[in-house]
Amino acid sequence: MAFAQGGYLNDIFGQGTVLMYIDTIAGRTYVEQSAKGKFQWSWAPVPVWKTRNVPFAGTDVIMFSTAKEEEKRAAWEFMKYLISPEVTAYWAVNTGYLPVRRSALQTTIWKQAAKADPLIEIPLQQIDNAKMDPQLSVWTEIRNVVSTMFNDFINGKVDMETAIKKADAEIKKYLAEEYK
């Protein structure tokens, strides 16, 4: 049996409505808050199939090409600072995200955090299978179509054949826009 819902699932997990779900590592603090005082929980790597692909994503740090040269130099220095091993390790330990470079795993802050909380290293088991979302300008729209298709079927709004036909037509429309 499956349960489908839009939005975040930490609250219904904390209420015991669902016993497990797949989410981003950034949601850990919310799960801890929802389950606090109710039960112990843990996490595991995302299940993989034959392809062993696991979706990874992140937020970008960018530099505008229209910036003045001194602004570009300052931006570059700041970017180098942000991804330095000590700073990315500190950021990761304090946000729940992964550090952006492997060398951060050798820092004192990361090693101490991992010793105190071995759960932070579980997501690292999936790095070698990490795949980024496709680089299509319409990727978000296609993801939404697939999500809607799945939710409509699970919630009994349409039968699977209708859901797939509708999604197929919408995805083809978006792909046509992509490849004009």
CNS distance restraints for C-alpha pairs under 8 A (distance, minus, plus):
assign (resid   2 and name CA) (resid 154 and name CA) 7.92 0.50 0.50
assign (resid   3 and name CA) (resid  18 and name CA) 7.50 0.50 0.50
assign (resid   3 and name CA) (resid 154 and name CA) 7.84 0.50 0.50
assign (resid   4 and name CA) (resid 151 and name CA) 6.24 0.50 0.50
assign (resid   4 and name CA) (resid 154 and name CA) 6.94 0.50 0.50
assign (resid   4 and name CA) (resid 155 and name CA) 7.70 0.50 0.50
assign (resid   5 and name CA) (resid   9 and name CA) 7.75 0.50 0.50
assign (resid   5 and name CA) (resid 151 and name CA) 7.44 0.50 0.50
assign (resid   9 and name CA) (resid  13 and name CA) 6.12 0.50 0.50
assign (resid   9 and name CA) (resid  21 and name CA) 7.53 0.50 0.50
assign (resid  10 and name CA) (resid  14 and name CA) 6.08 0.50 0.50
assign (resid  10 and name CA) (resid  27 and name CA) 7.58 0.50 0.50
assign (resid  10 and name CA) (resid  30 and name CA) 6.16 0.50 0.50
assign (resid  10 and name CA) (resid  31 and name CA) 4.97 0.50 0.50
assign (resid  10 and name CA) (resid  34 and name CA) 6.20 0.50 0.50
assign (resid  11 and name CA) (resid  15 and name CA) 6.19 0.50 0.50
assign (resid  11 and name CA) (resid  31 and name CA) 7.40 0.50 0.50
assign (resid  11 and name CA) (resid  34 and name CA) 5.56 0.50 0.50
assign (resid  12 and name CA) (resid  16 and name CA) 6.15 0.50 0.50
assign (resid  12 and name CA) (resid  17 and name CA) 5.20 0.50 0.50
assign (resid  12 and name CA) (resid  18 and name CA) 6.27 0.50 0.50
assign (resid  13 and name CA) (resid  17 and name CA) 5.85 0.50 0.50
assign (resid  13 and name CA) (resid  18 and name CA) 5.12 0.50 0.50
assign (resid  13 and name CA) (resid  19 and name CA) 6.26 0.50 0.50
assign (resid  13 and name CA) (resid  20 and name CA) 7.02 0.50 0.50
assign (resid  13 and name CA) (resid  21 and name CA) 7.97 0.50 0.50
assign (resid  13 and name CA) (resid  31 and name CA) 7.50 0.50 0.50
assign (resid  13 and name CA) (resid  34 and name CA) 7.34 0.50 0.50
assign (resid  13 and name CA) (resid  35 and name CA) 7.45 0.50 0.50
assign (resid  14 and name CA) (resid  31 and name CA) 6.89 0.50 0.50
assign (resid  14 and name CA) (resid  34 and name CA) 4.49 0.50 0.50
assign (resid  14 and name CA) (resid  35 and name CA) 4.39 0.50 0.50
assign (resid  14 and name CA) (resid  36 and name CA) 7.94 0.50 0.50
assign (resid  14 and name CA) (resid  38 and name CA) 7.57 0.50 0.50
assign (resid  15 and name CA) (resid  34 and name CA) 7.49 0.50 0.50
assign (resid  15 and name CA) (resid  35 and name CA) 7.57 0.50 0.50
assign (resid  22 and name CA) (resid  46 and name CA) 6.96 0.50 0.50
assign (resid  23 and name CA) (resid  27 and name CA) 6.87 0.50 0.50
assign (resid  24 and name CA) (resid  28 and name CA) 7.84 0.50 0.50
assign (resid  25 and name CA) (resid  96 and name CA) 6.45 0.50 0.50
assign (resid  25 and name CA) (resid  97 and name CA) 6.28 0.50 0.50
assign (resid  25 and name CA) (resid 123 and name CA) 7.52 0.50 0.50
assign (resid  26 and name CA) (resid  95 and name CA) 7.28 0.50 0.50
assign (resid  26 and name CA) (resid  96 and name CA) 5.48 0.50 0.50
assign (resid  26 and name CA) (resid  97 and name CA) 5.72 0.50 0.50
assign (resid  27 and name CA) (resid  31 and name CA) 6.35 0.50 0.50
assign (resid  28 and name CA) (resid  32 and name CA) 6.19 0.50 0.50
assign (resid  28 and name CA) (resid  96 and name CA) 6.93 0.50 0.50
assign (resid  29 and name CA) (resid  33 and name CA) 6.27 0.50 0.50
assign (resid  29 and name CA) (resid  96 and name CA) 7.59 0.50 0.50
assign (resid  30 and name CA) (resid  34 and name CA) 6.16 0.50 0.50
assign (resid  31 and name CA) (resid  35 and name CA) 6.00 0.50 0.50
assign (resid  32 and name CA) (resid  36 and name CA) 5.69 0.50 0.50
assign (resid  35 and name CA) (resid  39 and name CA) 5.98 0.50 0.50
assign (resid  35 and name CA) (resid  40 and name CA) 7.36 0.50 0.50
assign (resid  35 and name CA) (resid  41 and name CA) 7.66 0.50 0.50
assign (resid  42 and name CA) (resid 119 and name CA) 7.63 0.50 0.50
assign (resid  43 and name CA) (resid 119 and name CA) 7.40 0.50 0.50
assign (resid  43 and name CA) (resid 122 and name CA) 7.72 0.50 0.50
assign (resid  44 and name CA) (resid 122 and name CA) 6.49 0.50 0.50
assign (resid  44 and name CA) (resid 123 and name CA) 7.74 0.50 0.50
assign (resid  45 and name CA) (resid 122 and name CA) 6.47 0.50 0.50
assign (resid  45 and name CA) (resid 123 and name CA) 6.18 0.50 0.50
assign (resid  45 and name CA) (resid 125 and name CA) 7.00 0.50 0.50
assign (resid  45 and name CA) (resid 126 and name CA) 6.70 0.50 0.50
assign (resid  46 and name CA) (resid  54 and name CA) 6.99 0.50 0.50
assign (resid  46 and name CA) (resid 126 and name CA) 7.95 0.50 0.50
assign (resid  48 and name CA) (resid  52 and name CA) 4.81 0.50 0.50
assign (resid  48 and name CA) (resid  53 and name CA) 6.46 0.50 0.50
assign (resid  48 and name CA) (resid  54 and name CA) 6.93 0.50 0.50
assign (resid  49 and name CA) (resid  53 and name CA) 7.62 0.50 0.50
assign (resid  52 and name CA) (resid 129 and name CA) 5.95 0.50 0.50
assign (resid  53 and name CA) (resid 129 and name CA) 5.10 0.50 0.50
assign (resid  53 and name CA) (resid 130 and name CA) 5.98 0.50 0.50
assign (resid  53 and name CA) (resid 131 and name CA) 6.02 0.50 0.50
assign (resid  54 and name CA) (resid 126 and name CA) 6.91 0.50 0.50
assign (resid  54 and name CA) (resid 129 and name CA) 5.69 0.50 0.50
assign (resid  54 and name CA) (resid 130 and name CA) 4.93 0.50 0.50
assign (resid  54 and name CA) (resid 131 and name CA) 5.83 0.50 0.50
assign (resid  55 and name CA) (resid 130 and name CA) 5.82 0.50 0.50
assign (resid  55 and name CA) (resid 131 and name CA) 5.12 0.50 0.50
assign (resid  55 and name CA) (resid 132 and name CA) 5.86 0.50 0.50
assign (resid  55 and name CA) (resid 133 and name CA) 6.84 0.50 0.50
assign (resid  56 and name CA) (resid 130 and name CA) 5.62 0.50 0.50
assign (resid  56 and name CA) (resid 131 and name CA) 5.76 0.50 0.50
assign (resid  56 and name CA) (resid 132 and name CA) 5.38 0.50 0.50
assign (resid  56 and name CA) (resid 133 and name CA) 7.52 0.50 0.50
assign (resid  57 and name CA) (resid 132 and name CA) 6.13 0.50 0.50
assign (resid  57 and name CA) (resid 133 and name CA) 7.39 0.50 0.50
assign (resid  61 and name CA) (resid  79 and name CA) 7.58 0.50 0.50
assign (resid  63 and name CA) (resid  67 and name CA) 7.63 0.50 0.50
assign (resid  63 and name CA) (resid  72 and name CA) 6.85 0.50 0.50
assign (resid  63 and name CA) (resid  75 and name CA) 6.59 0.50 0.50
assign (resid  63 and name CA) (resid  76 and name CA) 7.84 0.50 0.50
assign (resid  64 and name CA) (resid  72 and name CA) 7.79 0.50 0.50
assign (resid  67 and name CA) (resid  71 and name CA) 5.85 0.50 0.50
assign (resid  67 and name CA) (resid  72 and name CA) 6.04 0.50 0.50
assign (resid  68 and name CA) (resid  72 and name CA) 6.23 0.50 0.50
assign (resid  69 and name CA) (resid  73 and name CA) 6.24 0.50 0.50
assign (resid  70 and name CA) (resid  74 and name CA) 6.15 0.50 0.50
assign (resid  71 and name CA) (resid  75 and name CA) 5.97 0.50 0.50
assign (resid  72 and name CA) (resid  76 and name CA) 6.02 0.50 0.50
assign (resid  73 and name CA) (resid  77 and name CA) 6.23 0.50 0.50
assign (resid  74 and name CA) (resid  78 and name CA) 6.19 0.50 0.50
assign (resid  75 and name CA) (resid  79 and name CA) 6.10 0.50 0.50
assign (resid  76 and name CA) (resid  80 and name CA) 6.18 0.50 0.50
assign (resid  77 and name CA) (resid  81 and name CA) 6.21 0.50 0.50
assign (resid  78 and name CA) (resid  82 and name CA) 6.17 0.50 0.50
assign (resid  79 and name CA) (resid  83 and name CA) 6.35 0.50 0.50
assign (resid  80 and name CA) (resid  84 and name CA) 6.08 0.50 0.50
assign (resid  81 and name CA) (resid  87 and name CA) 6.99 0.50 0.50
assign (resid  82 and name CA) (resid  87 and name CA) 5.82 0.50 0.50
assign (resid  82 and name CA) (resid  88 and name CA) 6.11 0.50 0.50
assign (resid  83 and name CA) (resid  87 and name CA) 6.49 0.50 0.50
assign (resid  83 and name CA) (resid  88 and name CA) 5.31 0.50 0.50
assign (resid  83 and name CA) (resid 100 and name CA) 6.51 0.50 0.50
assign (resid  83 and name CA) (resid 101 and name CA) 7.17 0.50 0.50
assign (resid  84 and name CA) (resid  88 and name CA) 6.00 0.50 0.50
assign (resid  84 and name CA) (resid 104 and name CA) 7.73 0.50 0.50
assign (resid  85 and name CA) (resid  89 and name CA) 5.96 0.50 0.50
assign (resid  85 and name CA) (resid 101 and name CA) 6.86 0.50 0.50
assign (resid  85 and name CA) (resid 103 and name CA) 5.74 0.50 0.50
assign (resid  85 and name CA) (resid 104 and name CA) 4.17 0.50 0.50
assign (resid  85 and name CA) (resid 105 and name CA) 7.91 0.50 0.50
assign (resid  85 and name CA) (resid 107 and name CA) 6.91 0.50 0.50
assign (resid  86 and name CA) (resid  90 and name CA) 6.12 0.50 0.50
assign (resid  86 and name CA) (resid 104 and name CA) 6.17 0.50 0.50
assign (resid  86 and name CA) (resid 107 and name CA) 6.26 0.50 0.50
assign (resid  86 and name CA) (resid 109 and name CA) 7.45 0.50 0.50
assign (resid  87 and name CA) (resid  91 and name CA) 6.05 0.50 0.50
assign (resid  88 and name CA) (resid  92 and name CA) 5.98 0.50 0.50
assign (resid  88 and name CA) (resid  99 and name CA) 5.14 0.50 0.50
assign (resid  88 and name CA) (resid 100 and name CA) 6.34 0.50 0.50
assign (resid  88 and name CA) (resid 101 and name CA) 7.54 0.50 0.50
assign (resid  88 and name CA) (resid 104 and name CA) 6.52 0.50 0.50
assign (resid  89 and name CA) (resid  93 and name CA) 6.08 0.50 0.50
assign (resid  89 and name CA) (resid  99 and name CA) 5.44 0.50 0.50
assign (resid  89 and name CA) (resid 104 and name CA) 5.12 0.50 0.50
assign (resid  89 and name CA) (resid 105 and name CA) 7.07 0.50 0.50
assign (resid  89 and name CA) (resid 107 and name CA) 7.12 0.50 0.50
assign (resid  89 and name CA) (resid 109 and name CA) 6.62 0.50 0.50
assign (resid  89 and name CA) (resid 110 and name CA) 5.75 0.50 0.50
assign (resid  90 and name CA) (resid  94 and name CA) 6.16 0.50 0.50
assign (resid  90 and name CA) (resid 109 and name CA) 6.53 0.50 0.50
assign (resid  90 and name CA) (resid 110 and name CA) 7.35 0.50 0.50
assign (resid  91 and name CA) (resid  95 and name CA) 5.97 0.50 0.50
assign (resid  91 and name CA) (resid  97 and name CA) 7.74 0.50 0.50
assign (resid  91 and name CA) (resid  99 and name CA) 7.24 0.50 0.50
assign (resid  92 and name CA) (resid  96 and name CA) 5.48 0.50 0.50
assign (resid  92 and name CA) (resid  97 and name CA) 4.86 0.50 0.50
assign (resid  92 and name CA) (resid  98 and name CA) 5.21 0.50 0.50
assign (resid  92 and name CA) (resid  99 and name CA) 5.11 0.50 0.50
assign (resid  93 and name CA) (resid  97 and name CA) 7.36 0.50 0.50
assign (resid  93 and name CA) (resid  98 and name CA) 7.99 0.50 0.50
assign (resid  93 and name CA) (resid 109 and name CA) 7.79 0.50 0.50
assign (resid  93 and name CA) (resid 110 and name CA) 6.80 0.50 0.50
assign (resid  93 and name CA) (resid 113 and name CA) 6.78 0.50 0.50
assign (resid  96 and name CA) (resid 120 and name CA) 7.58 0.50 0.50
assign (resid  98 and name CA) (resid 123 and name CA) 7.79 0.50 0.50
assign (resid  98 and name CA) (resid 124 and name CA) 7.78 0.50 0.50
assign (resid  99 and name CA) (resid 104 and name CA) 6.40 0.50 0.50
assign (resid  99 and name CA) (resid 105 and name CA) 7.79 0.50 0.50
assign (resid 100 and name CA) (resid 104 and name CA) 7.78 0.50 0.50
assign (resid 101 and name CA) (resid 105 and name CA) 7.89 0.50 0.50
assign (resid 102 and name CA) (resid 106 and name CA) 7.76 0.50 0.50
assign (resid 103 and name CA) (resid 107 and name CA) 7.29 0.50 0.50
assign (resid 104 and name CA) (resid 110 and name CA) 6.89 0.50 0.50
assign (resid 105 and name CA) (resid 110 and name CA) 5.66 0.50 0.50
assign (resid 105 and name CA) (resid 111 and name CA) 6.78 0.50 0.50
assign (resid 106 and name CA) (resid 110 and name CA) 6.88 0.50 0.50
assign (resid 106 and name CA) (resid 111 and name CA) 6.66 0.50 0.50
assign (resid 107 and name CA) (resid 111 and name CA) 6.23 0.50 0.50
assign (resid 108 and name CA) (resid 112 and name CA) 5.99 0.50 0.50
assign (resid 109 and name CA) (resid 113 and name CA) 6.12 0.50 0.50
assign (resid 110 and name CA) (resid 114 and name CA) 6.01 0.50 0.50
assign (resid 111 and name CA) (resid 115 and name CA) 6.09 0.50 0.50
assign (resid 112 and name CA) (resid 116 and name CA) 6.22 0.50 0.50
assign (resid 113 and name CA) (resid 117 and name CA) 5.89 0.50 0.50
assign (resid 113 and name CA) (resid 118 and name CA) 7.87 0.50 0.50
assign (resid 113 and name CA) (resid 120 and name CA) 7.88 0.50 0.50
assign (resid 114 and name CA) (resid 118 and name CA) 4.87 0.50 0.50
assign (resid 114 and name CA) (resid 119 and name CA) 7.42 0.50 0.50
assign (resid 114 and name CA) (resid 120 and name CA) 6.15 0.50 0.50
assign (resid 114 and name CA) (resid 121 and name CA) 6.60 0.50 0.50
assign (resid 118 and name CA) (resid 122 and name CA) 7.45 0.50 0.50
assign (resid 121 and name CA) (resid 125 and name CA) 7.28 0.50 0.50
assign (resid 122 and name CA) (resid 126 and name CA) 7.96 0.50 0.50
assign (resid 123 and name CA) (resid 127 and name CA) 7.37 0.50 0.50
assign (resid 126 and name CA) (resid 130 and name CA) 6.30 0.50 0.50
assign (resid 133 and name CA) (resid 139 and name CA) 7.71 0.50 0.50
assign (resid 134 and name CA) (resid 139 and name CA) 6.69 0.50 0.50
assign (resid 135 and name CA) (resid 139 and name CA) 7.14 0.50 0.50
assign (resid 136 and name CA) (resid 178 and name CA) 7.22 0.50 0.50
assign (resid 137 and name CA) (resid 178 and name CA) 6.75 0.50 0.50
assign (resid 138 and name CA) (resid 142 and name CA) 6.31 0.50 0.50
assign (resid 138 and name CA) (resid 174 and name CA) 6.32 0.50 0.50
assign (resid 138 and name CA) (resid 175 and name CA) 7.30 0.50 0.50
assign (resid 138 and name CA) (resid 178 and name CA) 6.62 0.50 0.50
assign (resid 139 and name CA) (resid 143 and name CA) 6.12 0.50 0.50
assign (resid 140 and name CA) (resid 144 and name CA) 6.20 0.50 0.50
assign (resid 141 and name CA) (resid 145 and name CA) 6.30 0.50 0.50
assign (resid 141 and name CA) (resid 174 and name CA) 7.49 0.50 0.50
assign (resid 142 and name CA) (resid 146 and name CA) 6.30 0.50 0.50
assign (resid 142 and name CA) (resid 171 and name CA) 5.87 0.50 0.50
assign (resid 142 and name CA) (resid 174 and name CA) 7.18 0.50 0.50
assign (resid 143 and name CA) (resid 147 and name CA) 6.07 0.50 0.50
assign (resid 144 and name CA) (resid 148 and name CA) 6.00 0.50 0.50
assign (resid 145 and name CA) (resid 149 and name CA) 6.04 0.50 0.50
assign (resid 145 and name CA) (resid 167 and name CA) 5.97 0.50 0.50
assign (resid 145 and name CA) (resid 170 and name CA) 7.13 0.50 0.50
assign (resid 145 and name CA) (resid 171 and name CA) 7.13 0.50 0.50
assign (resid 146 and name CA) (resid 150 and name CA) 6.15 0.50 0.50
assign (resid 146 and name CA) (resid 167 and name CA) 6.56 0.50 0.50
assign (resid 147 and name CA) (resid 151 and name CA) 6.09 0.50 0.50
assign (resid 148 and name CA) (resid 152 and name CA) 5.86 0.50 0.50
assign (resid 149 and name CA) (resid 153 and name CA) 6.27 0.50 0.50
assign (resid 149 and name CA) (resid 163 and name CA) 5.34 0.50 0.50
assign (resid 149 and name CA) (resid 164 and name CA) 6.88 0.50 0.50
assign (resid 149 and name CA) (resid 166 and name CA) 7.87 0.50 0.50
assign (resid 149 and name CA) (resid 167 and name CA) 6.21 0.50 0.50
assign (resid 150 and name CA) (resid 154 and name CA) 6.09 0.50 0.50
assign (resid 150 and name CA) (resid 163 and name CA) 7.63 0.50 0.50
assign (resid 151 and name CA) (resid 155 and name CA) 5.89 0.50 0.50
assign (resid 152 and name CA) (resid 156 and name CA) 6.21 0.50 0.50
assign (resid 152 and name CA) (resid 157 and name CA) 5.00 0.50 0.50
assign (resid 152 and name CA) (resid 158 and name CA) 5.97 0.50 0.50
assign (resid 152 and name CA) (resid 163 and name CA) 7.22 0.50 0.50
assign (resid 153 and name CA) (resid 157 and name CA) 5.86 0.50 0.50
assign (resid 153 and name CA) (resid 158 and name CA) 5.25 0.50 0.50
assign (resid 153 and name CA) (resid 159 and name CA) 5.86 0.50 0.50
assign (resid 153 and name CA) (resid 160 and name CA) 5.92 0.50 0.50
assign (resid 153 and name CA) (resid 163 and name CA) 6.50 0.50 0.50
assign (resid 158 and name CA) (resid 162 and name CA) 6.25 0.50 0.50
assign (resid 158 and name CA) (resid 163 and name CA) 6.06 0.50 0.50
assign (resid 159 and name CA) (resid 163 and name CA) 6.19 0.50 0.50
assign (resid 160 and name CA) (resid 164 and name CA) 6.06 0.50 0.50
assign (resid 161 and name CA) (resid 165 and name CA) 6.17 0.50 0.50
assign (resid 162 and name CA) (resid 166 and name CA) 6.08 0.50 0.50
assign (resid 163 and name CA) (resid 167 and name CA) 6.12 0.50 0.50
assign (resid 164 and name CA) (resid 168 and name CA) 5.88 0.50 0.50
assign (resid 165 and name CA) (resid 169 and name CA) 6.27 0.50 0.50
assign (resid 166 and name CA) (resid 170 and name CA) 6.33 0.50 0.50
assign (resid 167 and name CA) (resid 171 and name CA) 5.98 0.50 0.50
assign (resid 168 and name CA) (resid 172 and name CA) 6.09 0.50 0.50
assign (resid 169 and name CA) (resid 173 and name CA) 6.26 0.50 0.50
assign (resid 170 and name CA) (resid 174 and name CA) 6.40 0.50 0.50
assign (resid 171 and name CA) (resid 175 and name CA) 6.10 0.50 0.50
assign (resid 172 and name CA) (resid 176 and name CA) 6.03 0.50 0.50
assign (resid 173 and name CA) (resid 177 and name CA) 6.53 0.50 0.50
assign (resid 174 and name CA) (resid 178 and name CA) 6.35 0.50 0.50
assign (resid 175 and name CA) (resid 179 and name CA) 6.23 0.50 0.50
assign (resid 176 and name CA) (resid 180 and name CA) 6.08 0.50 0.50
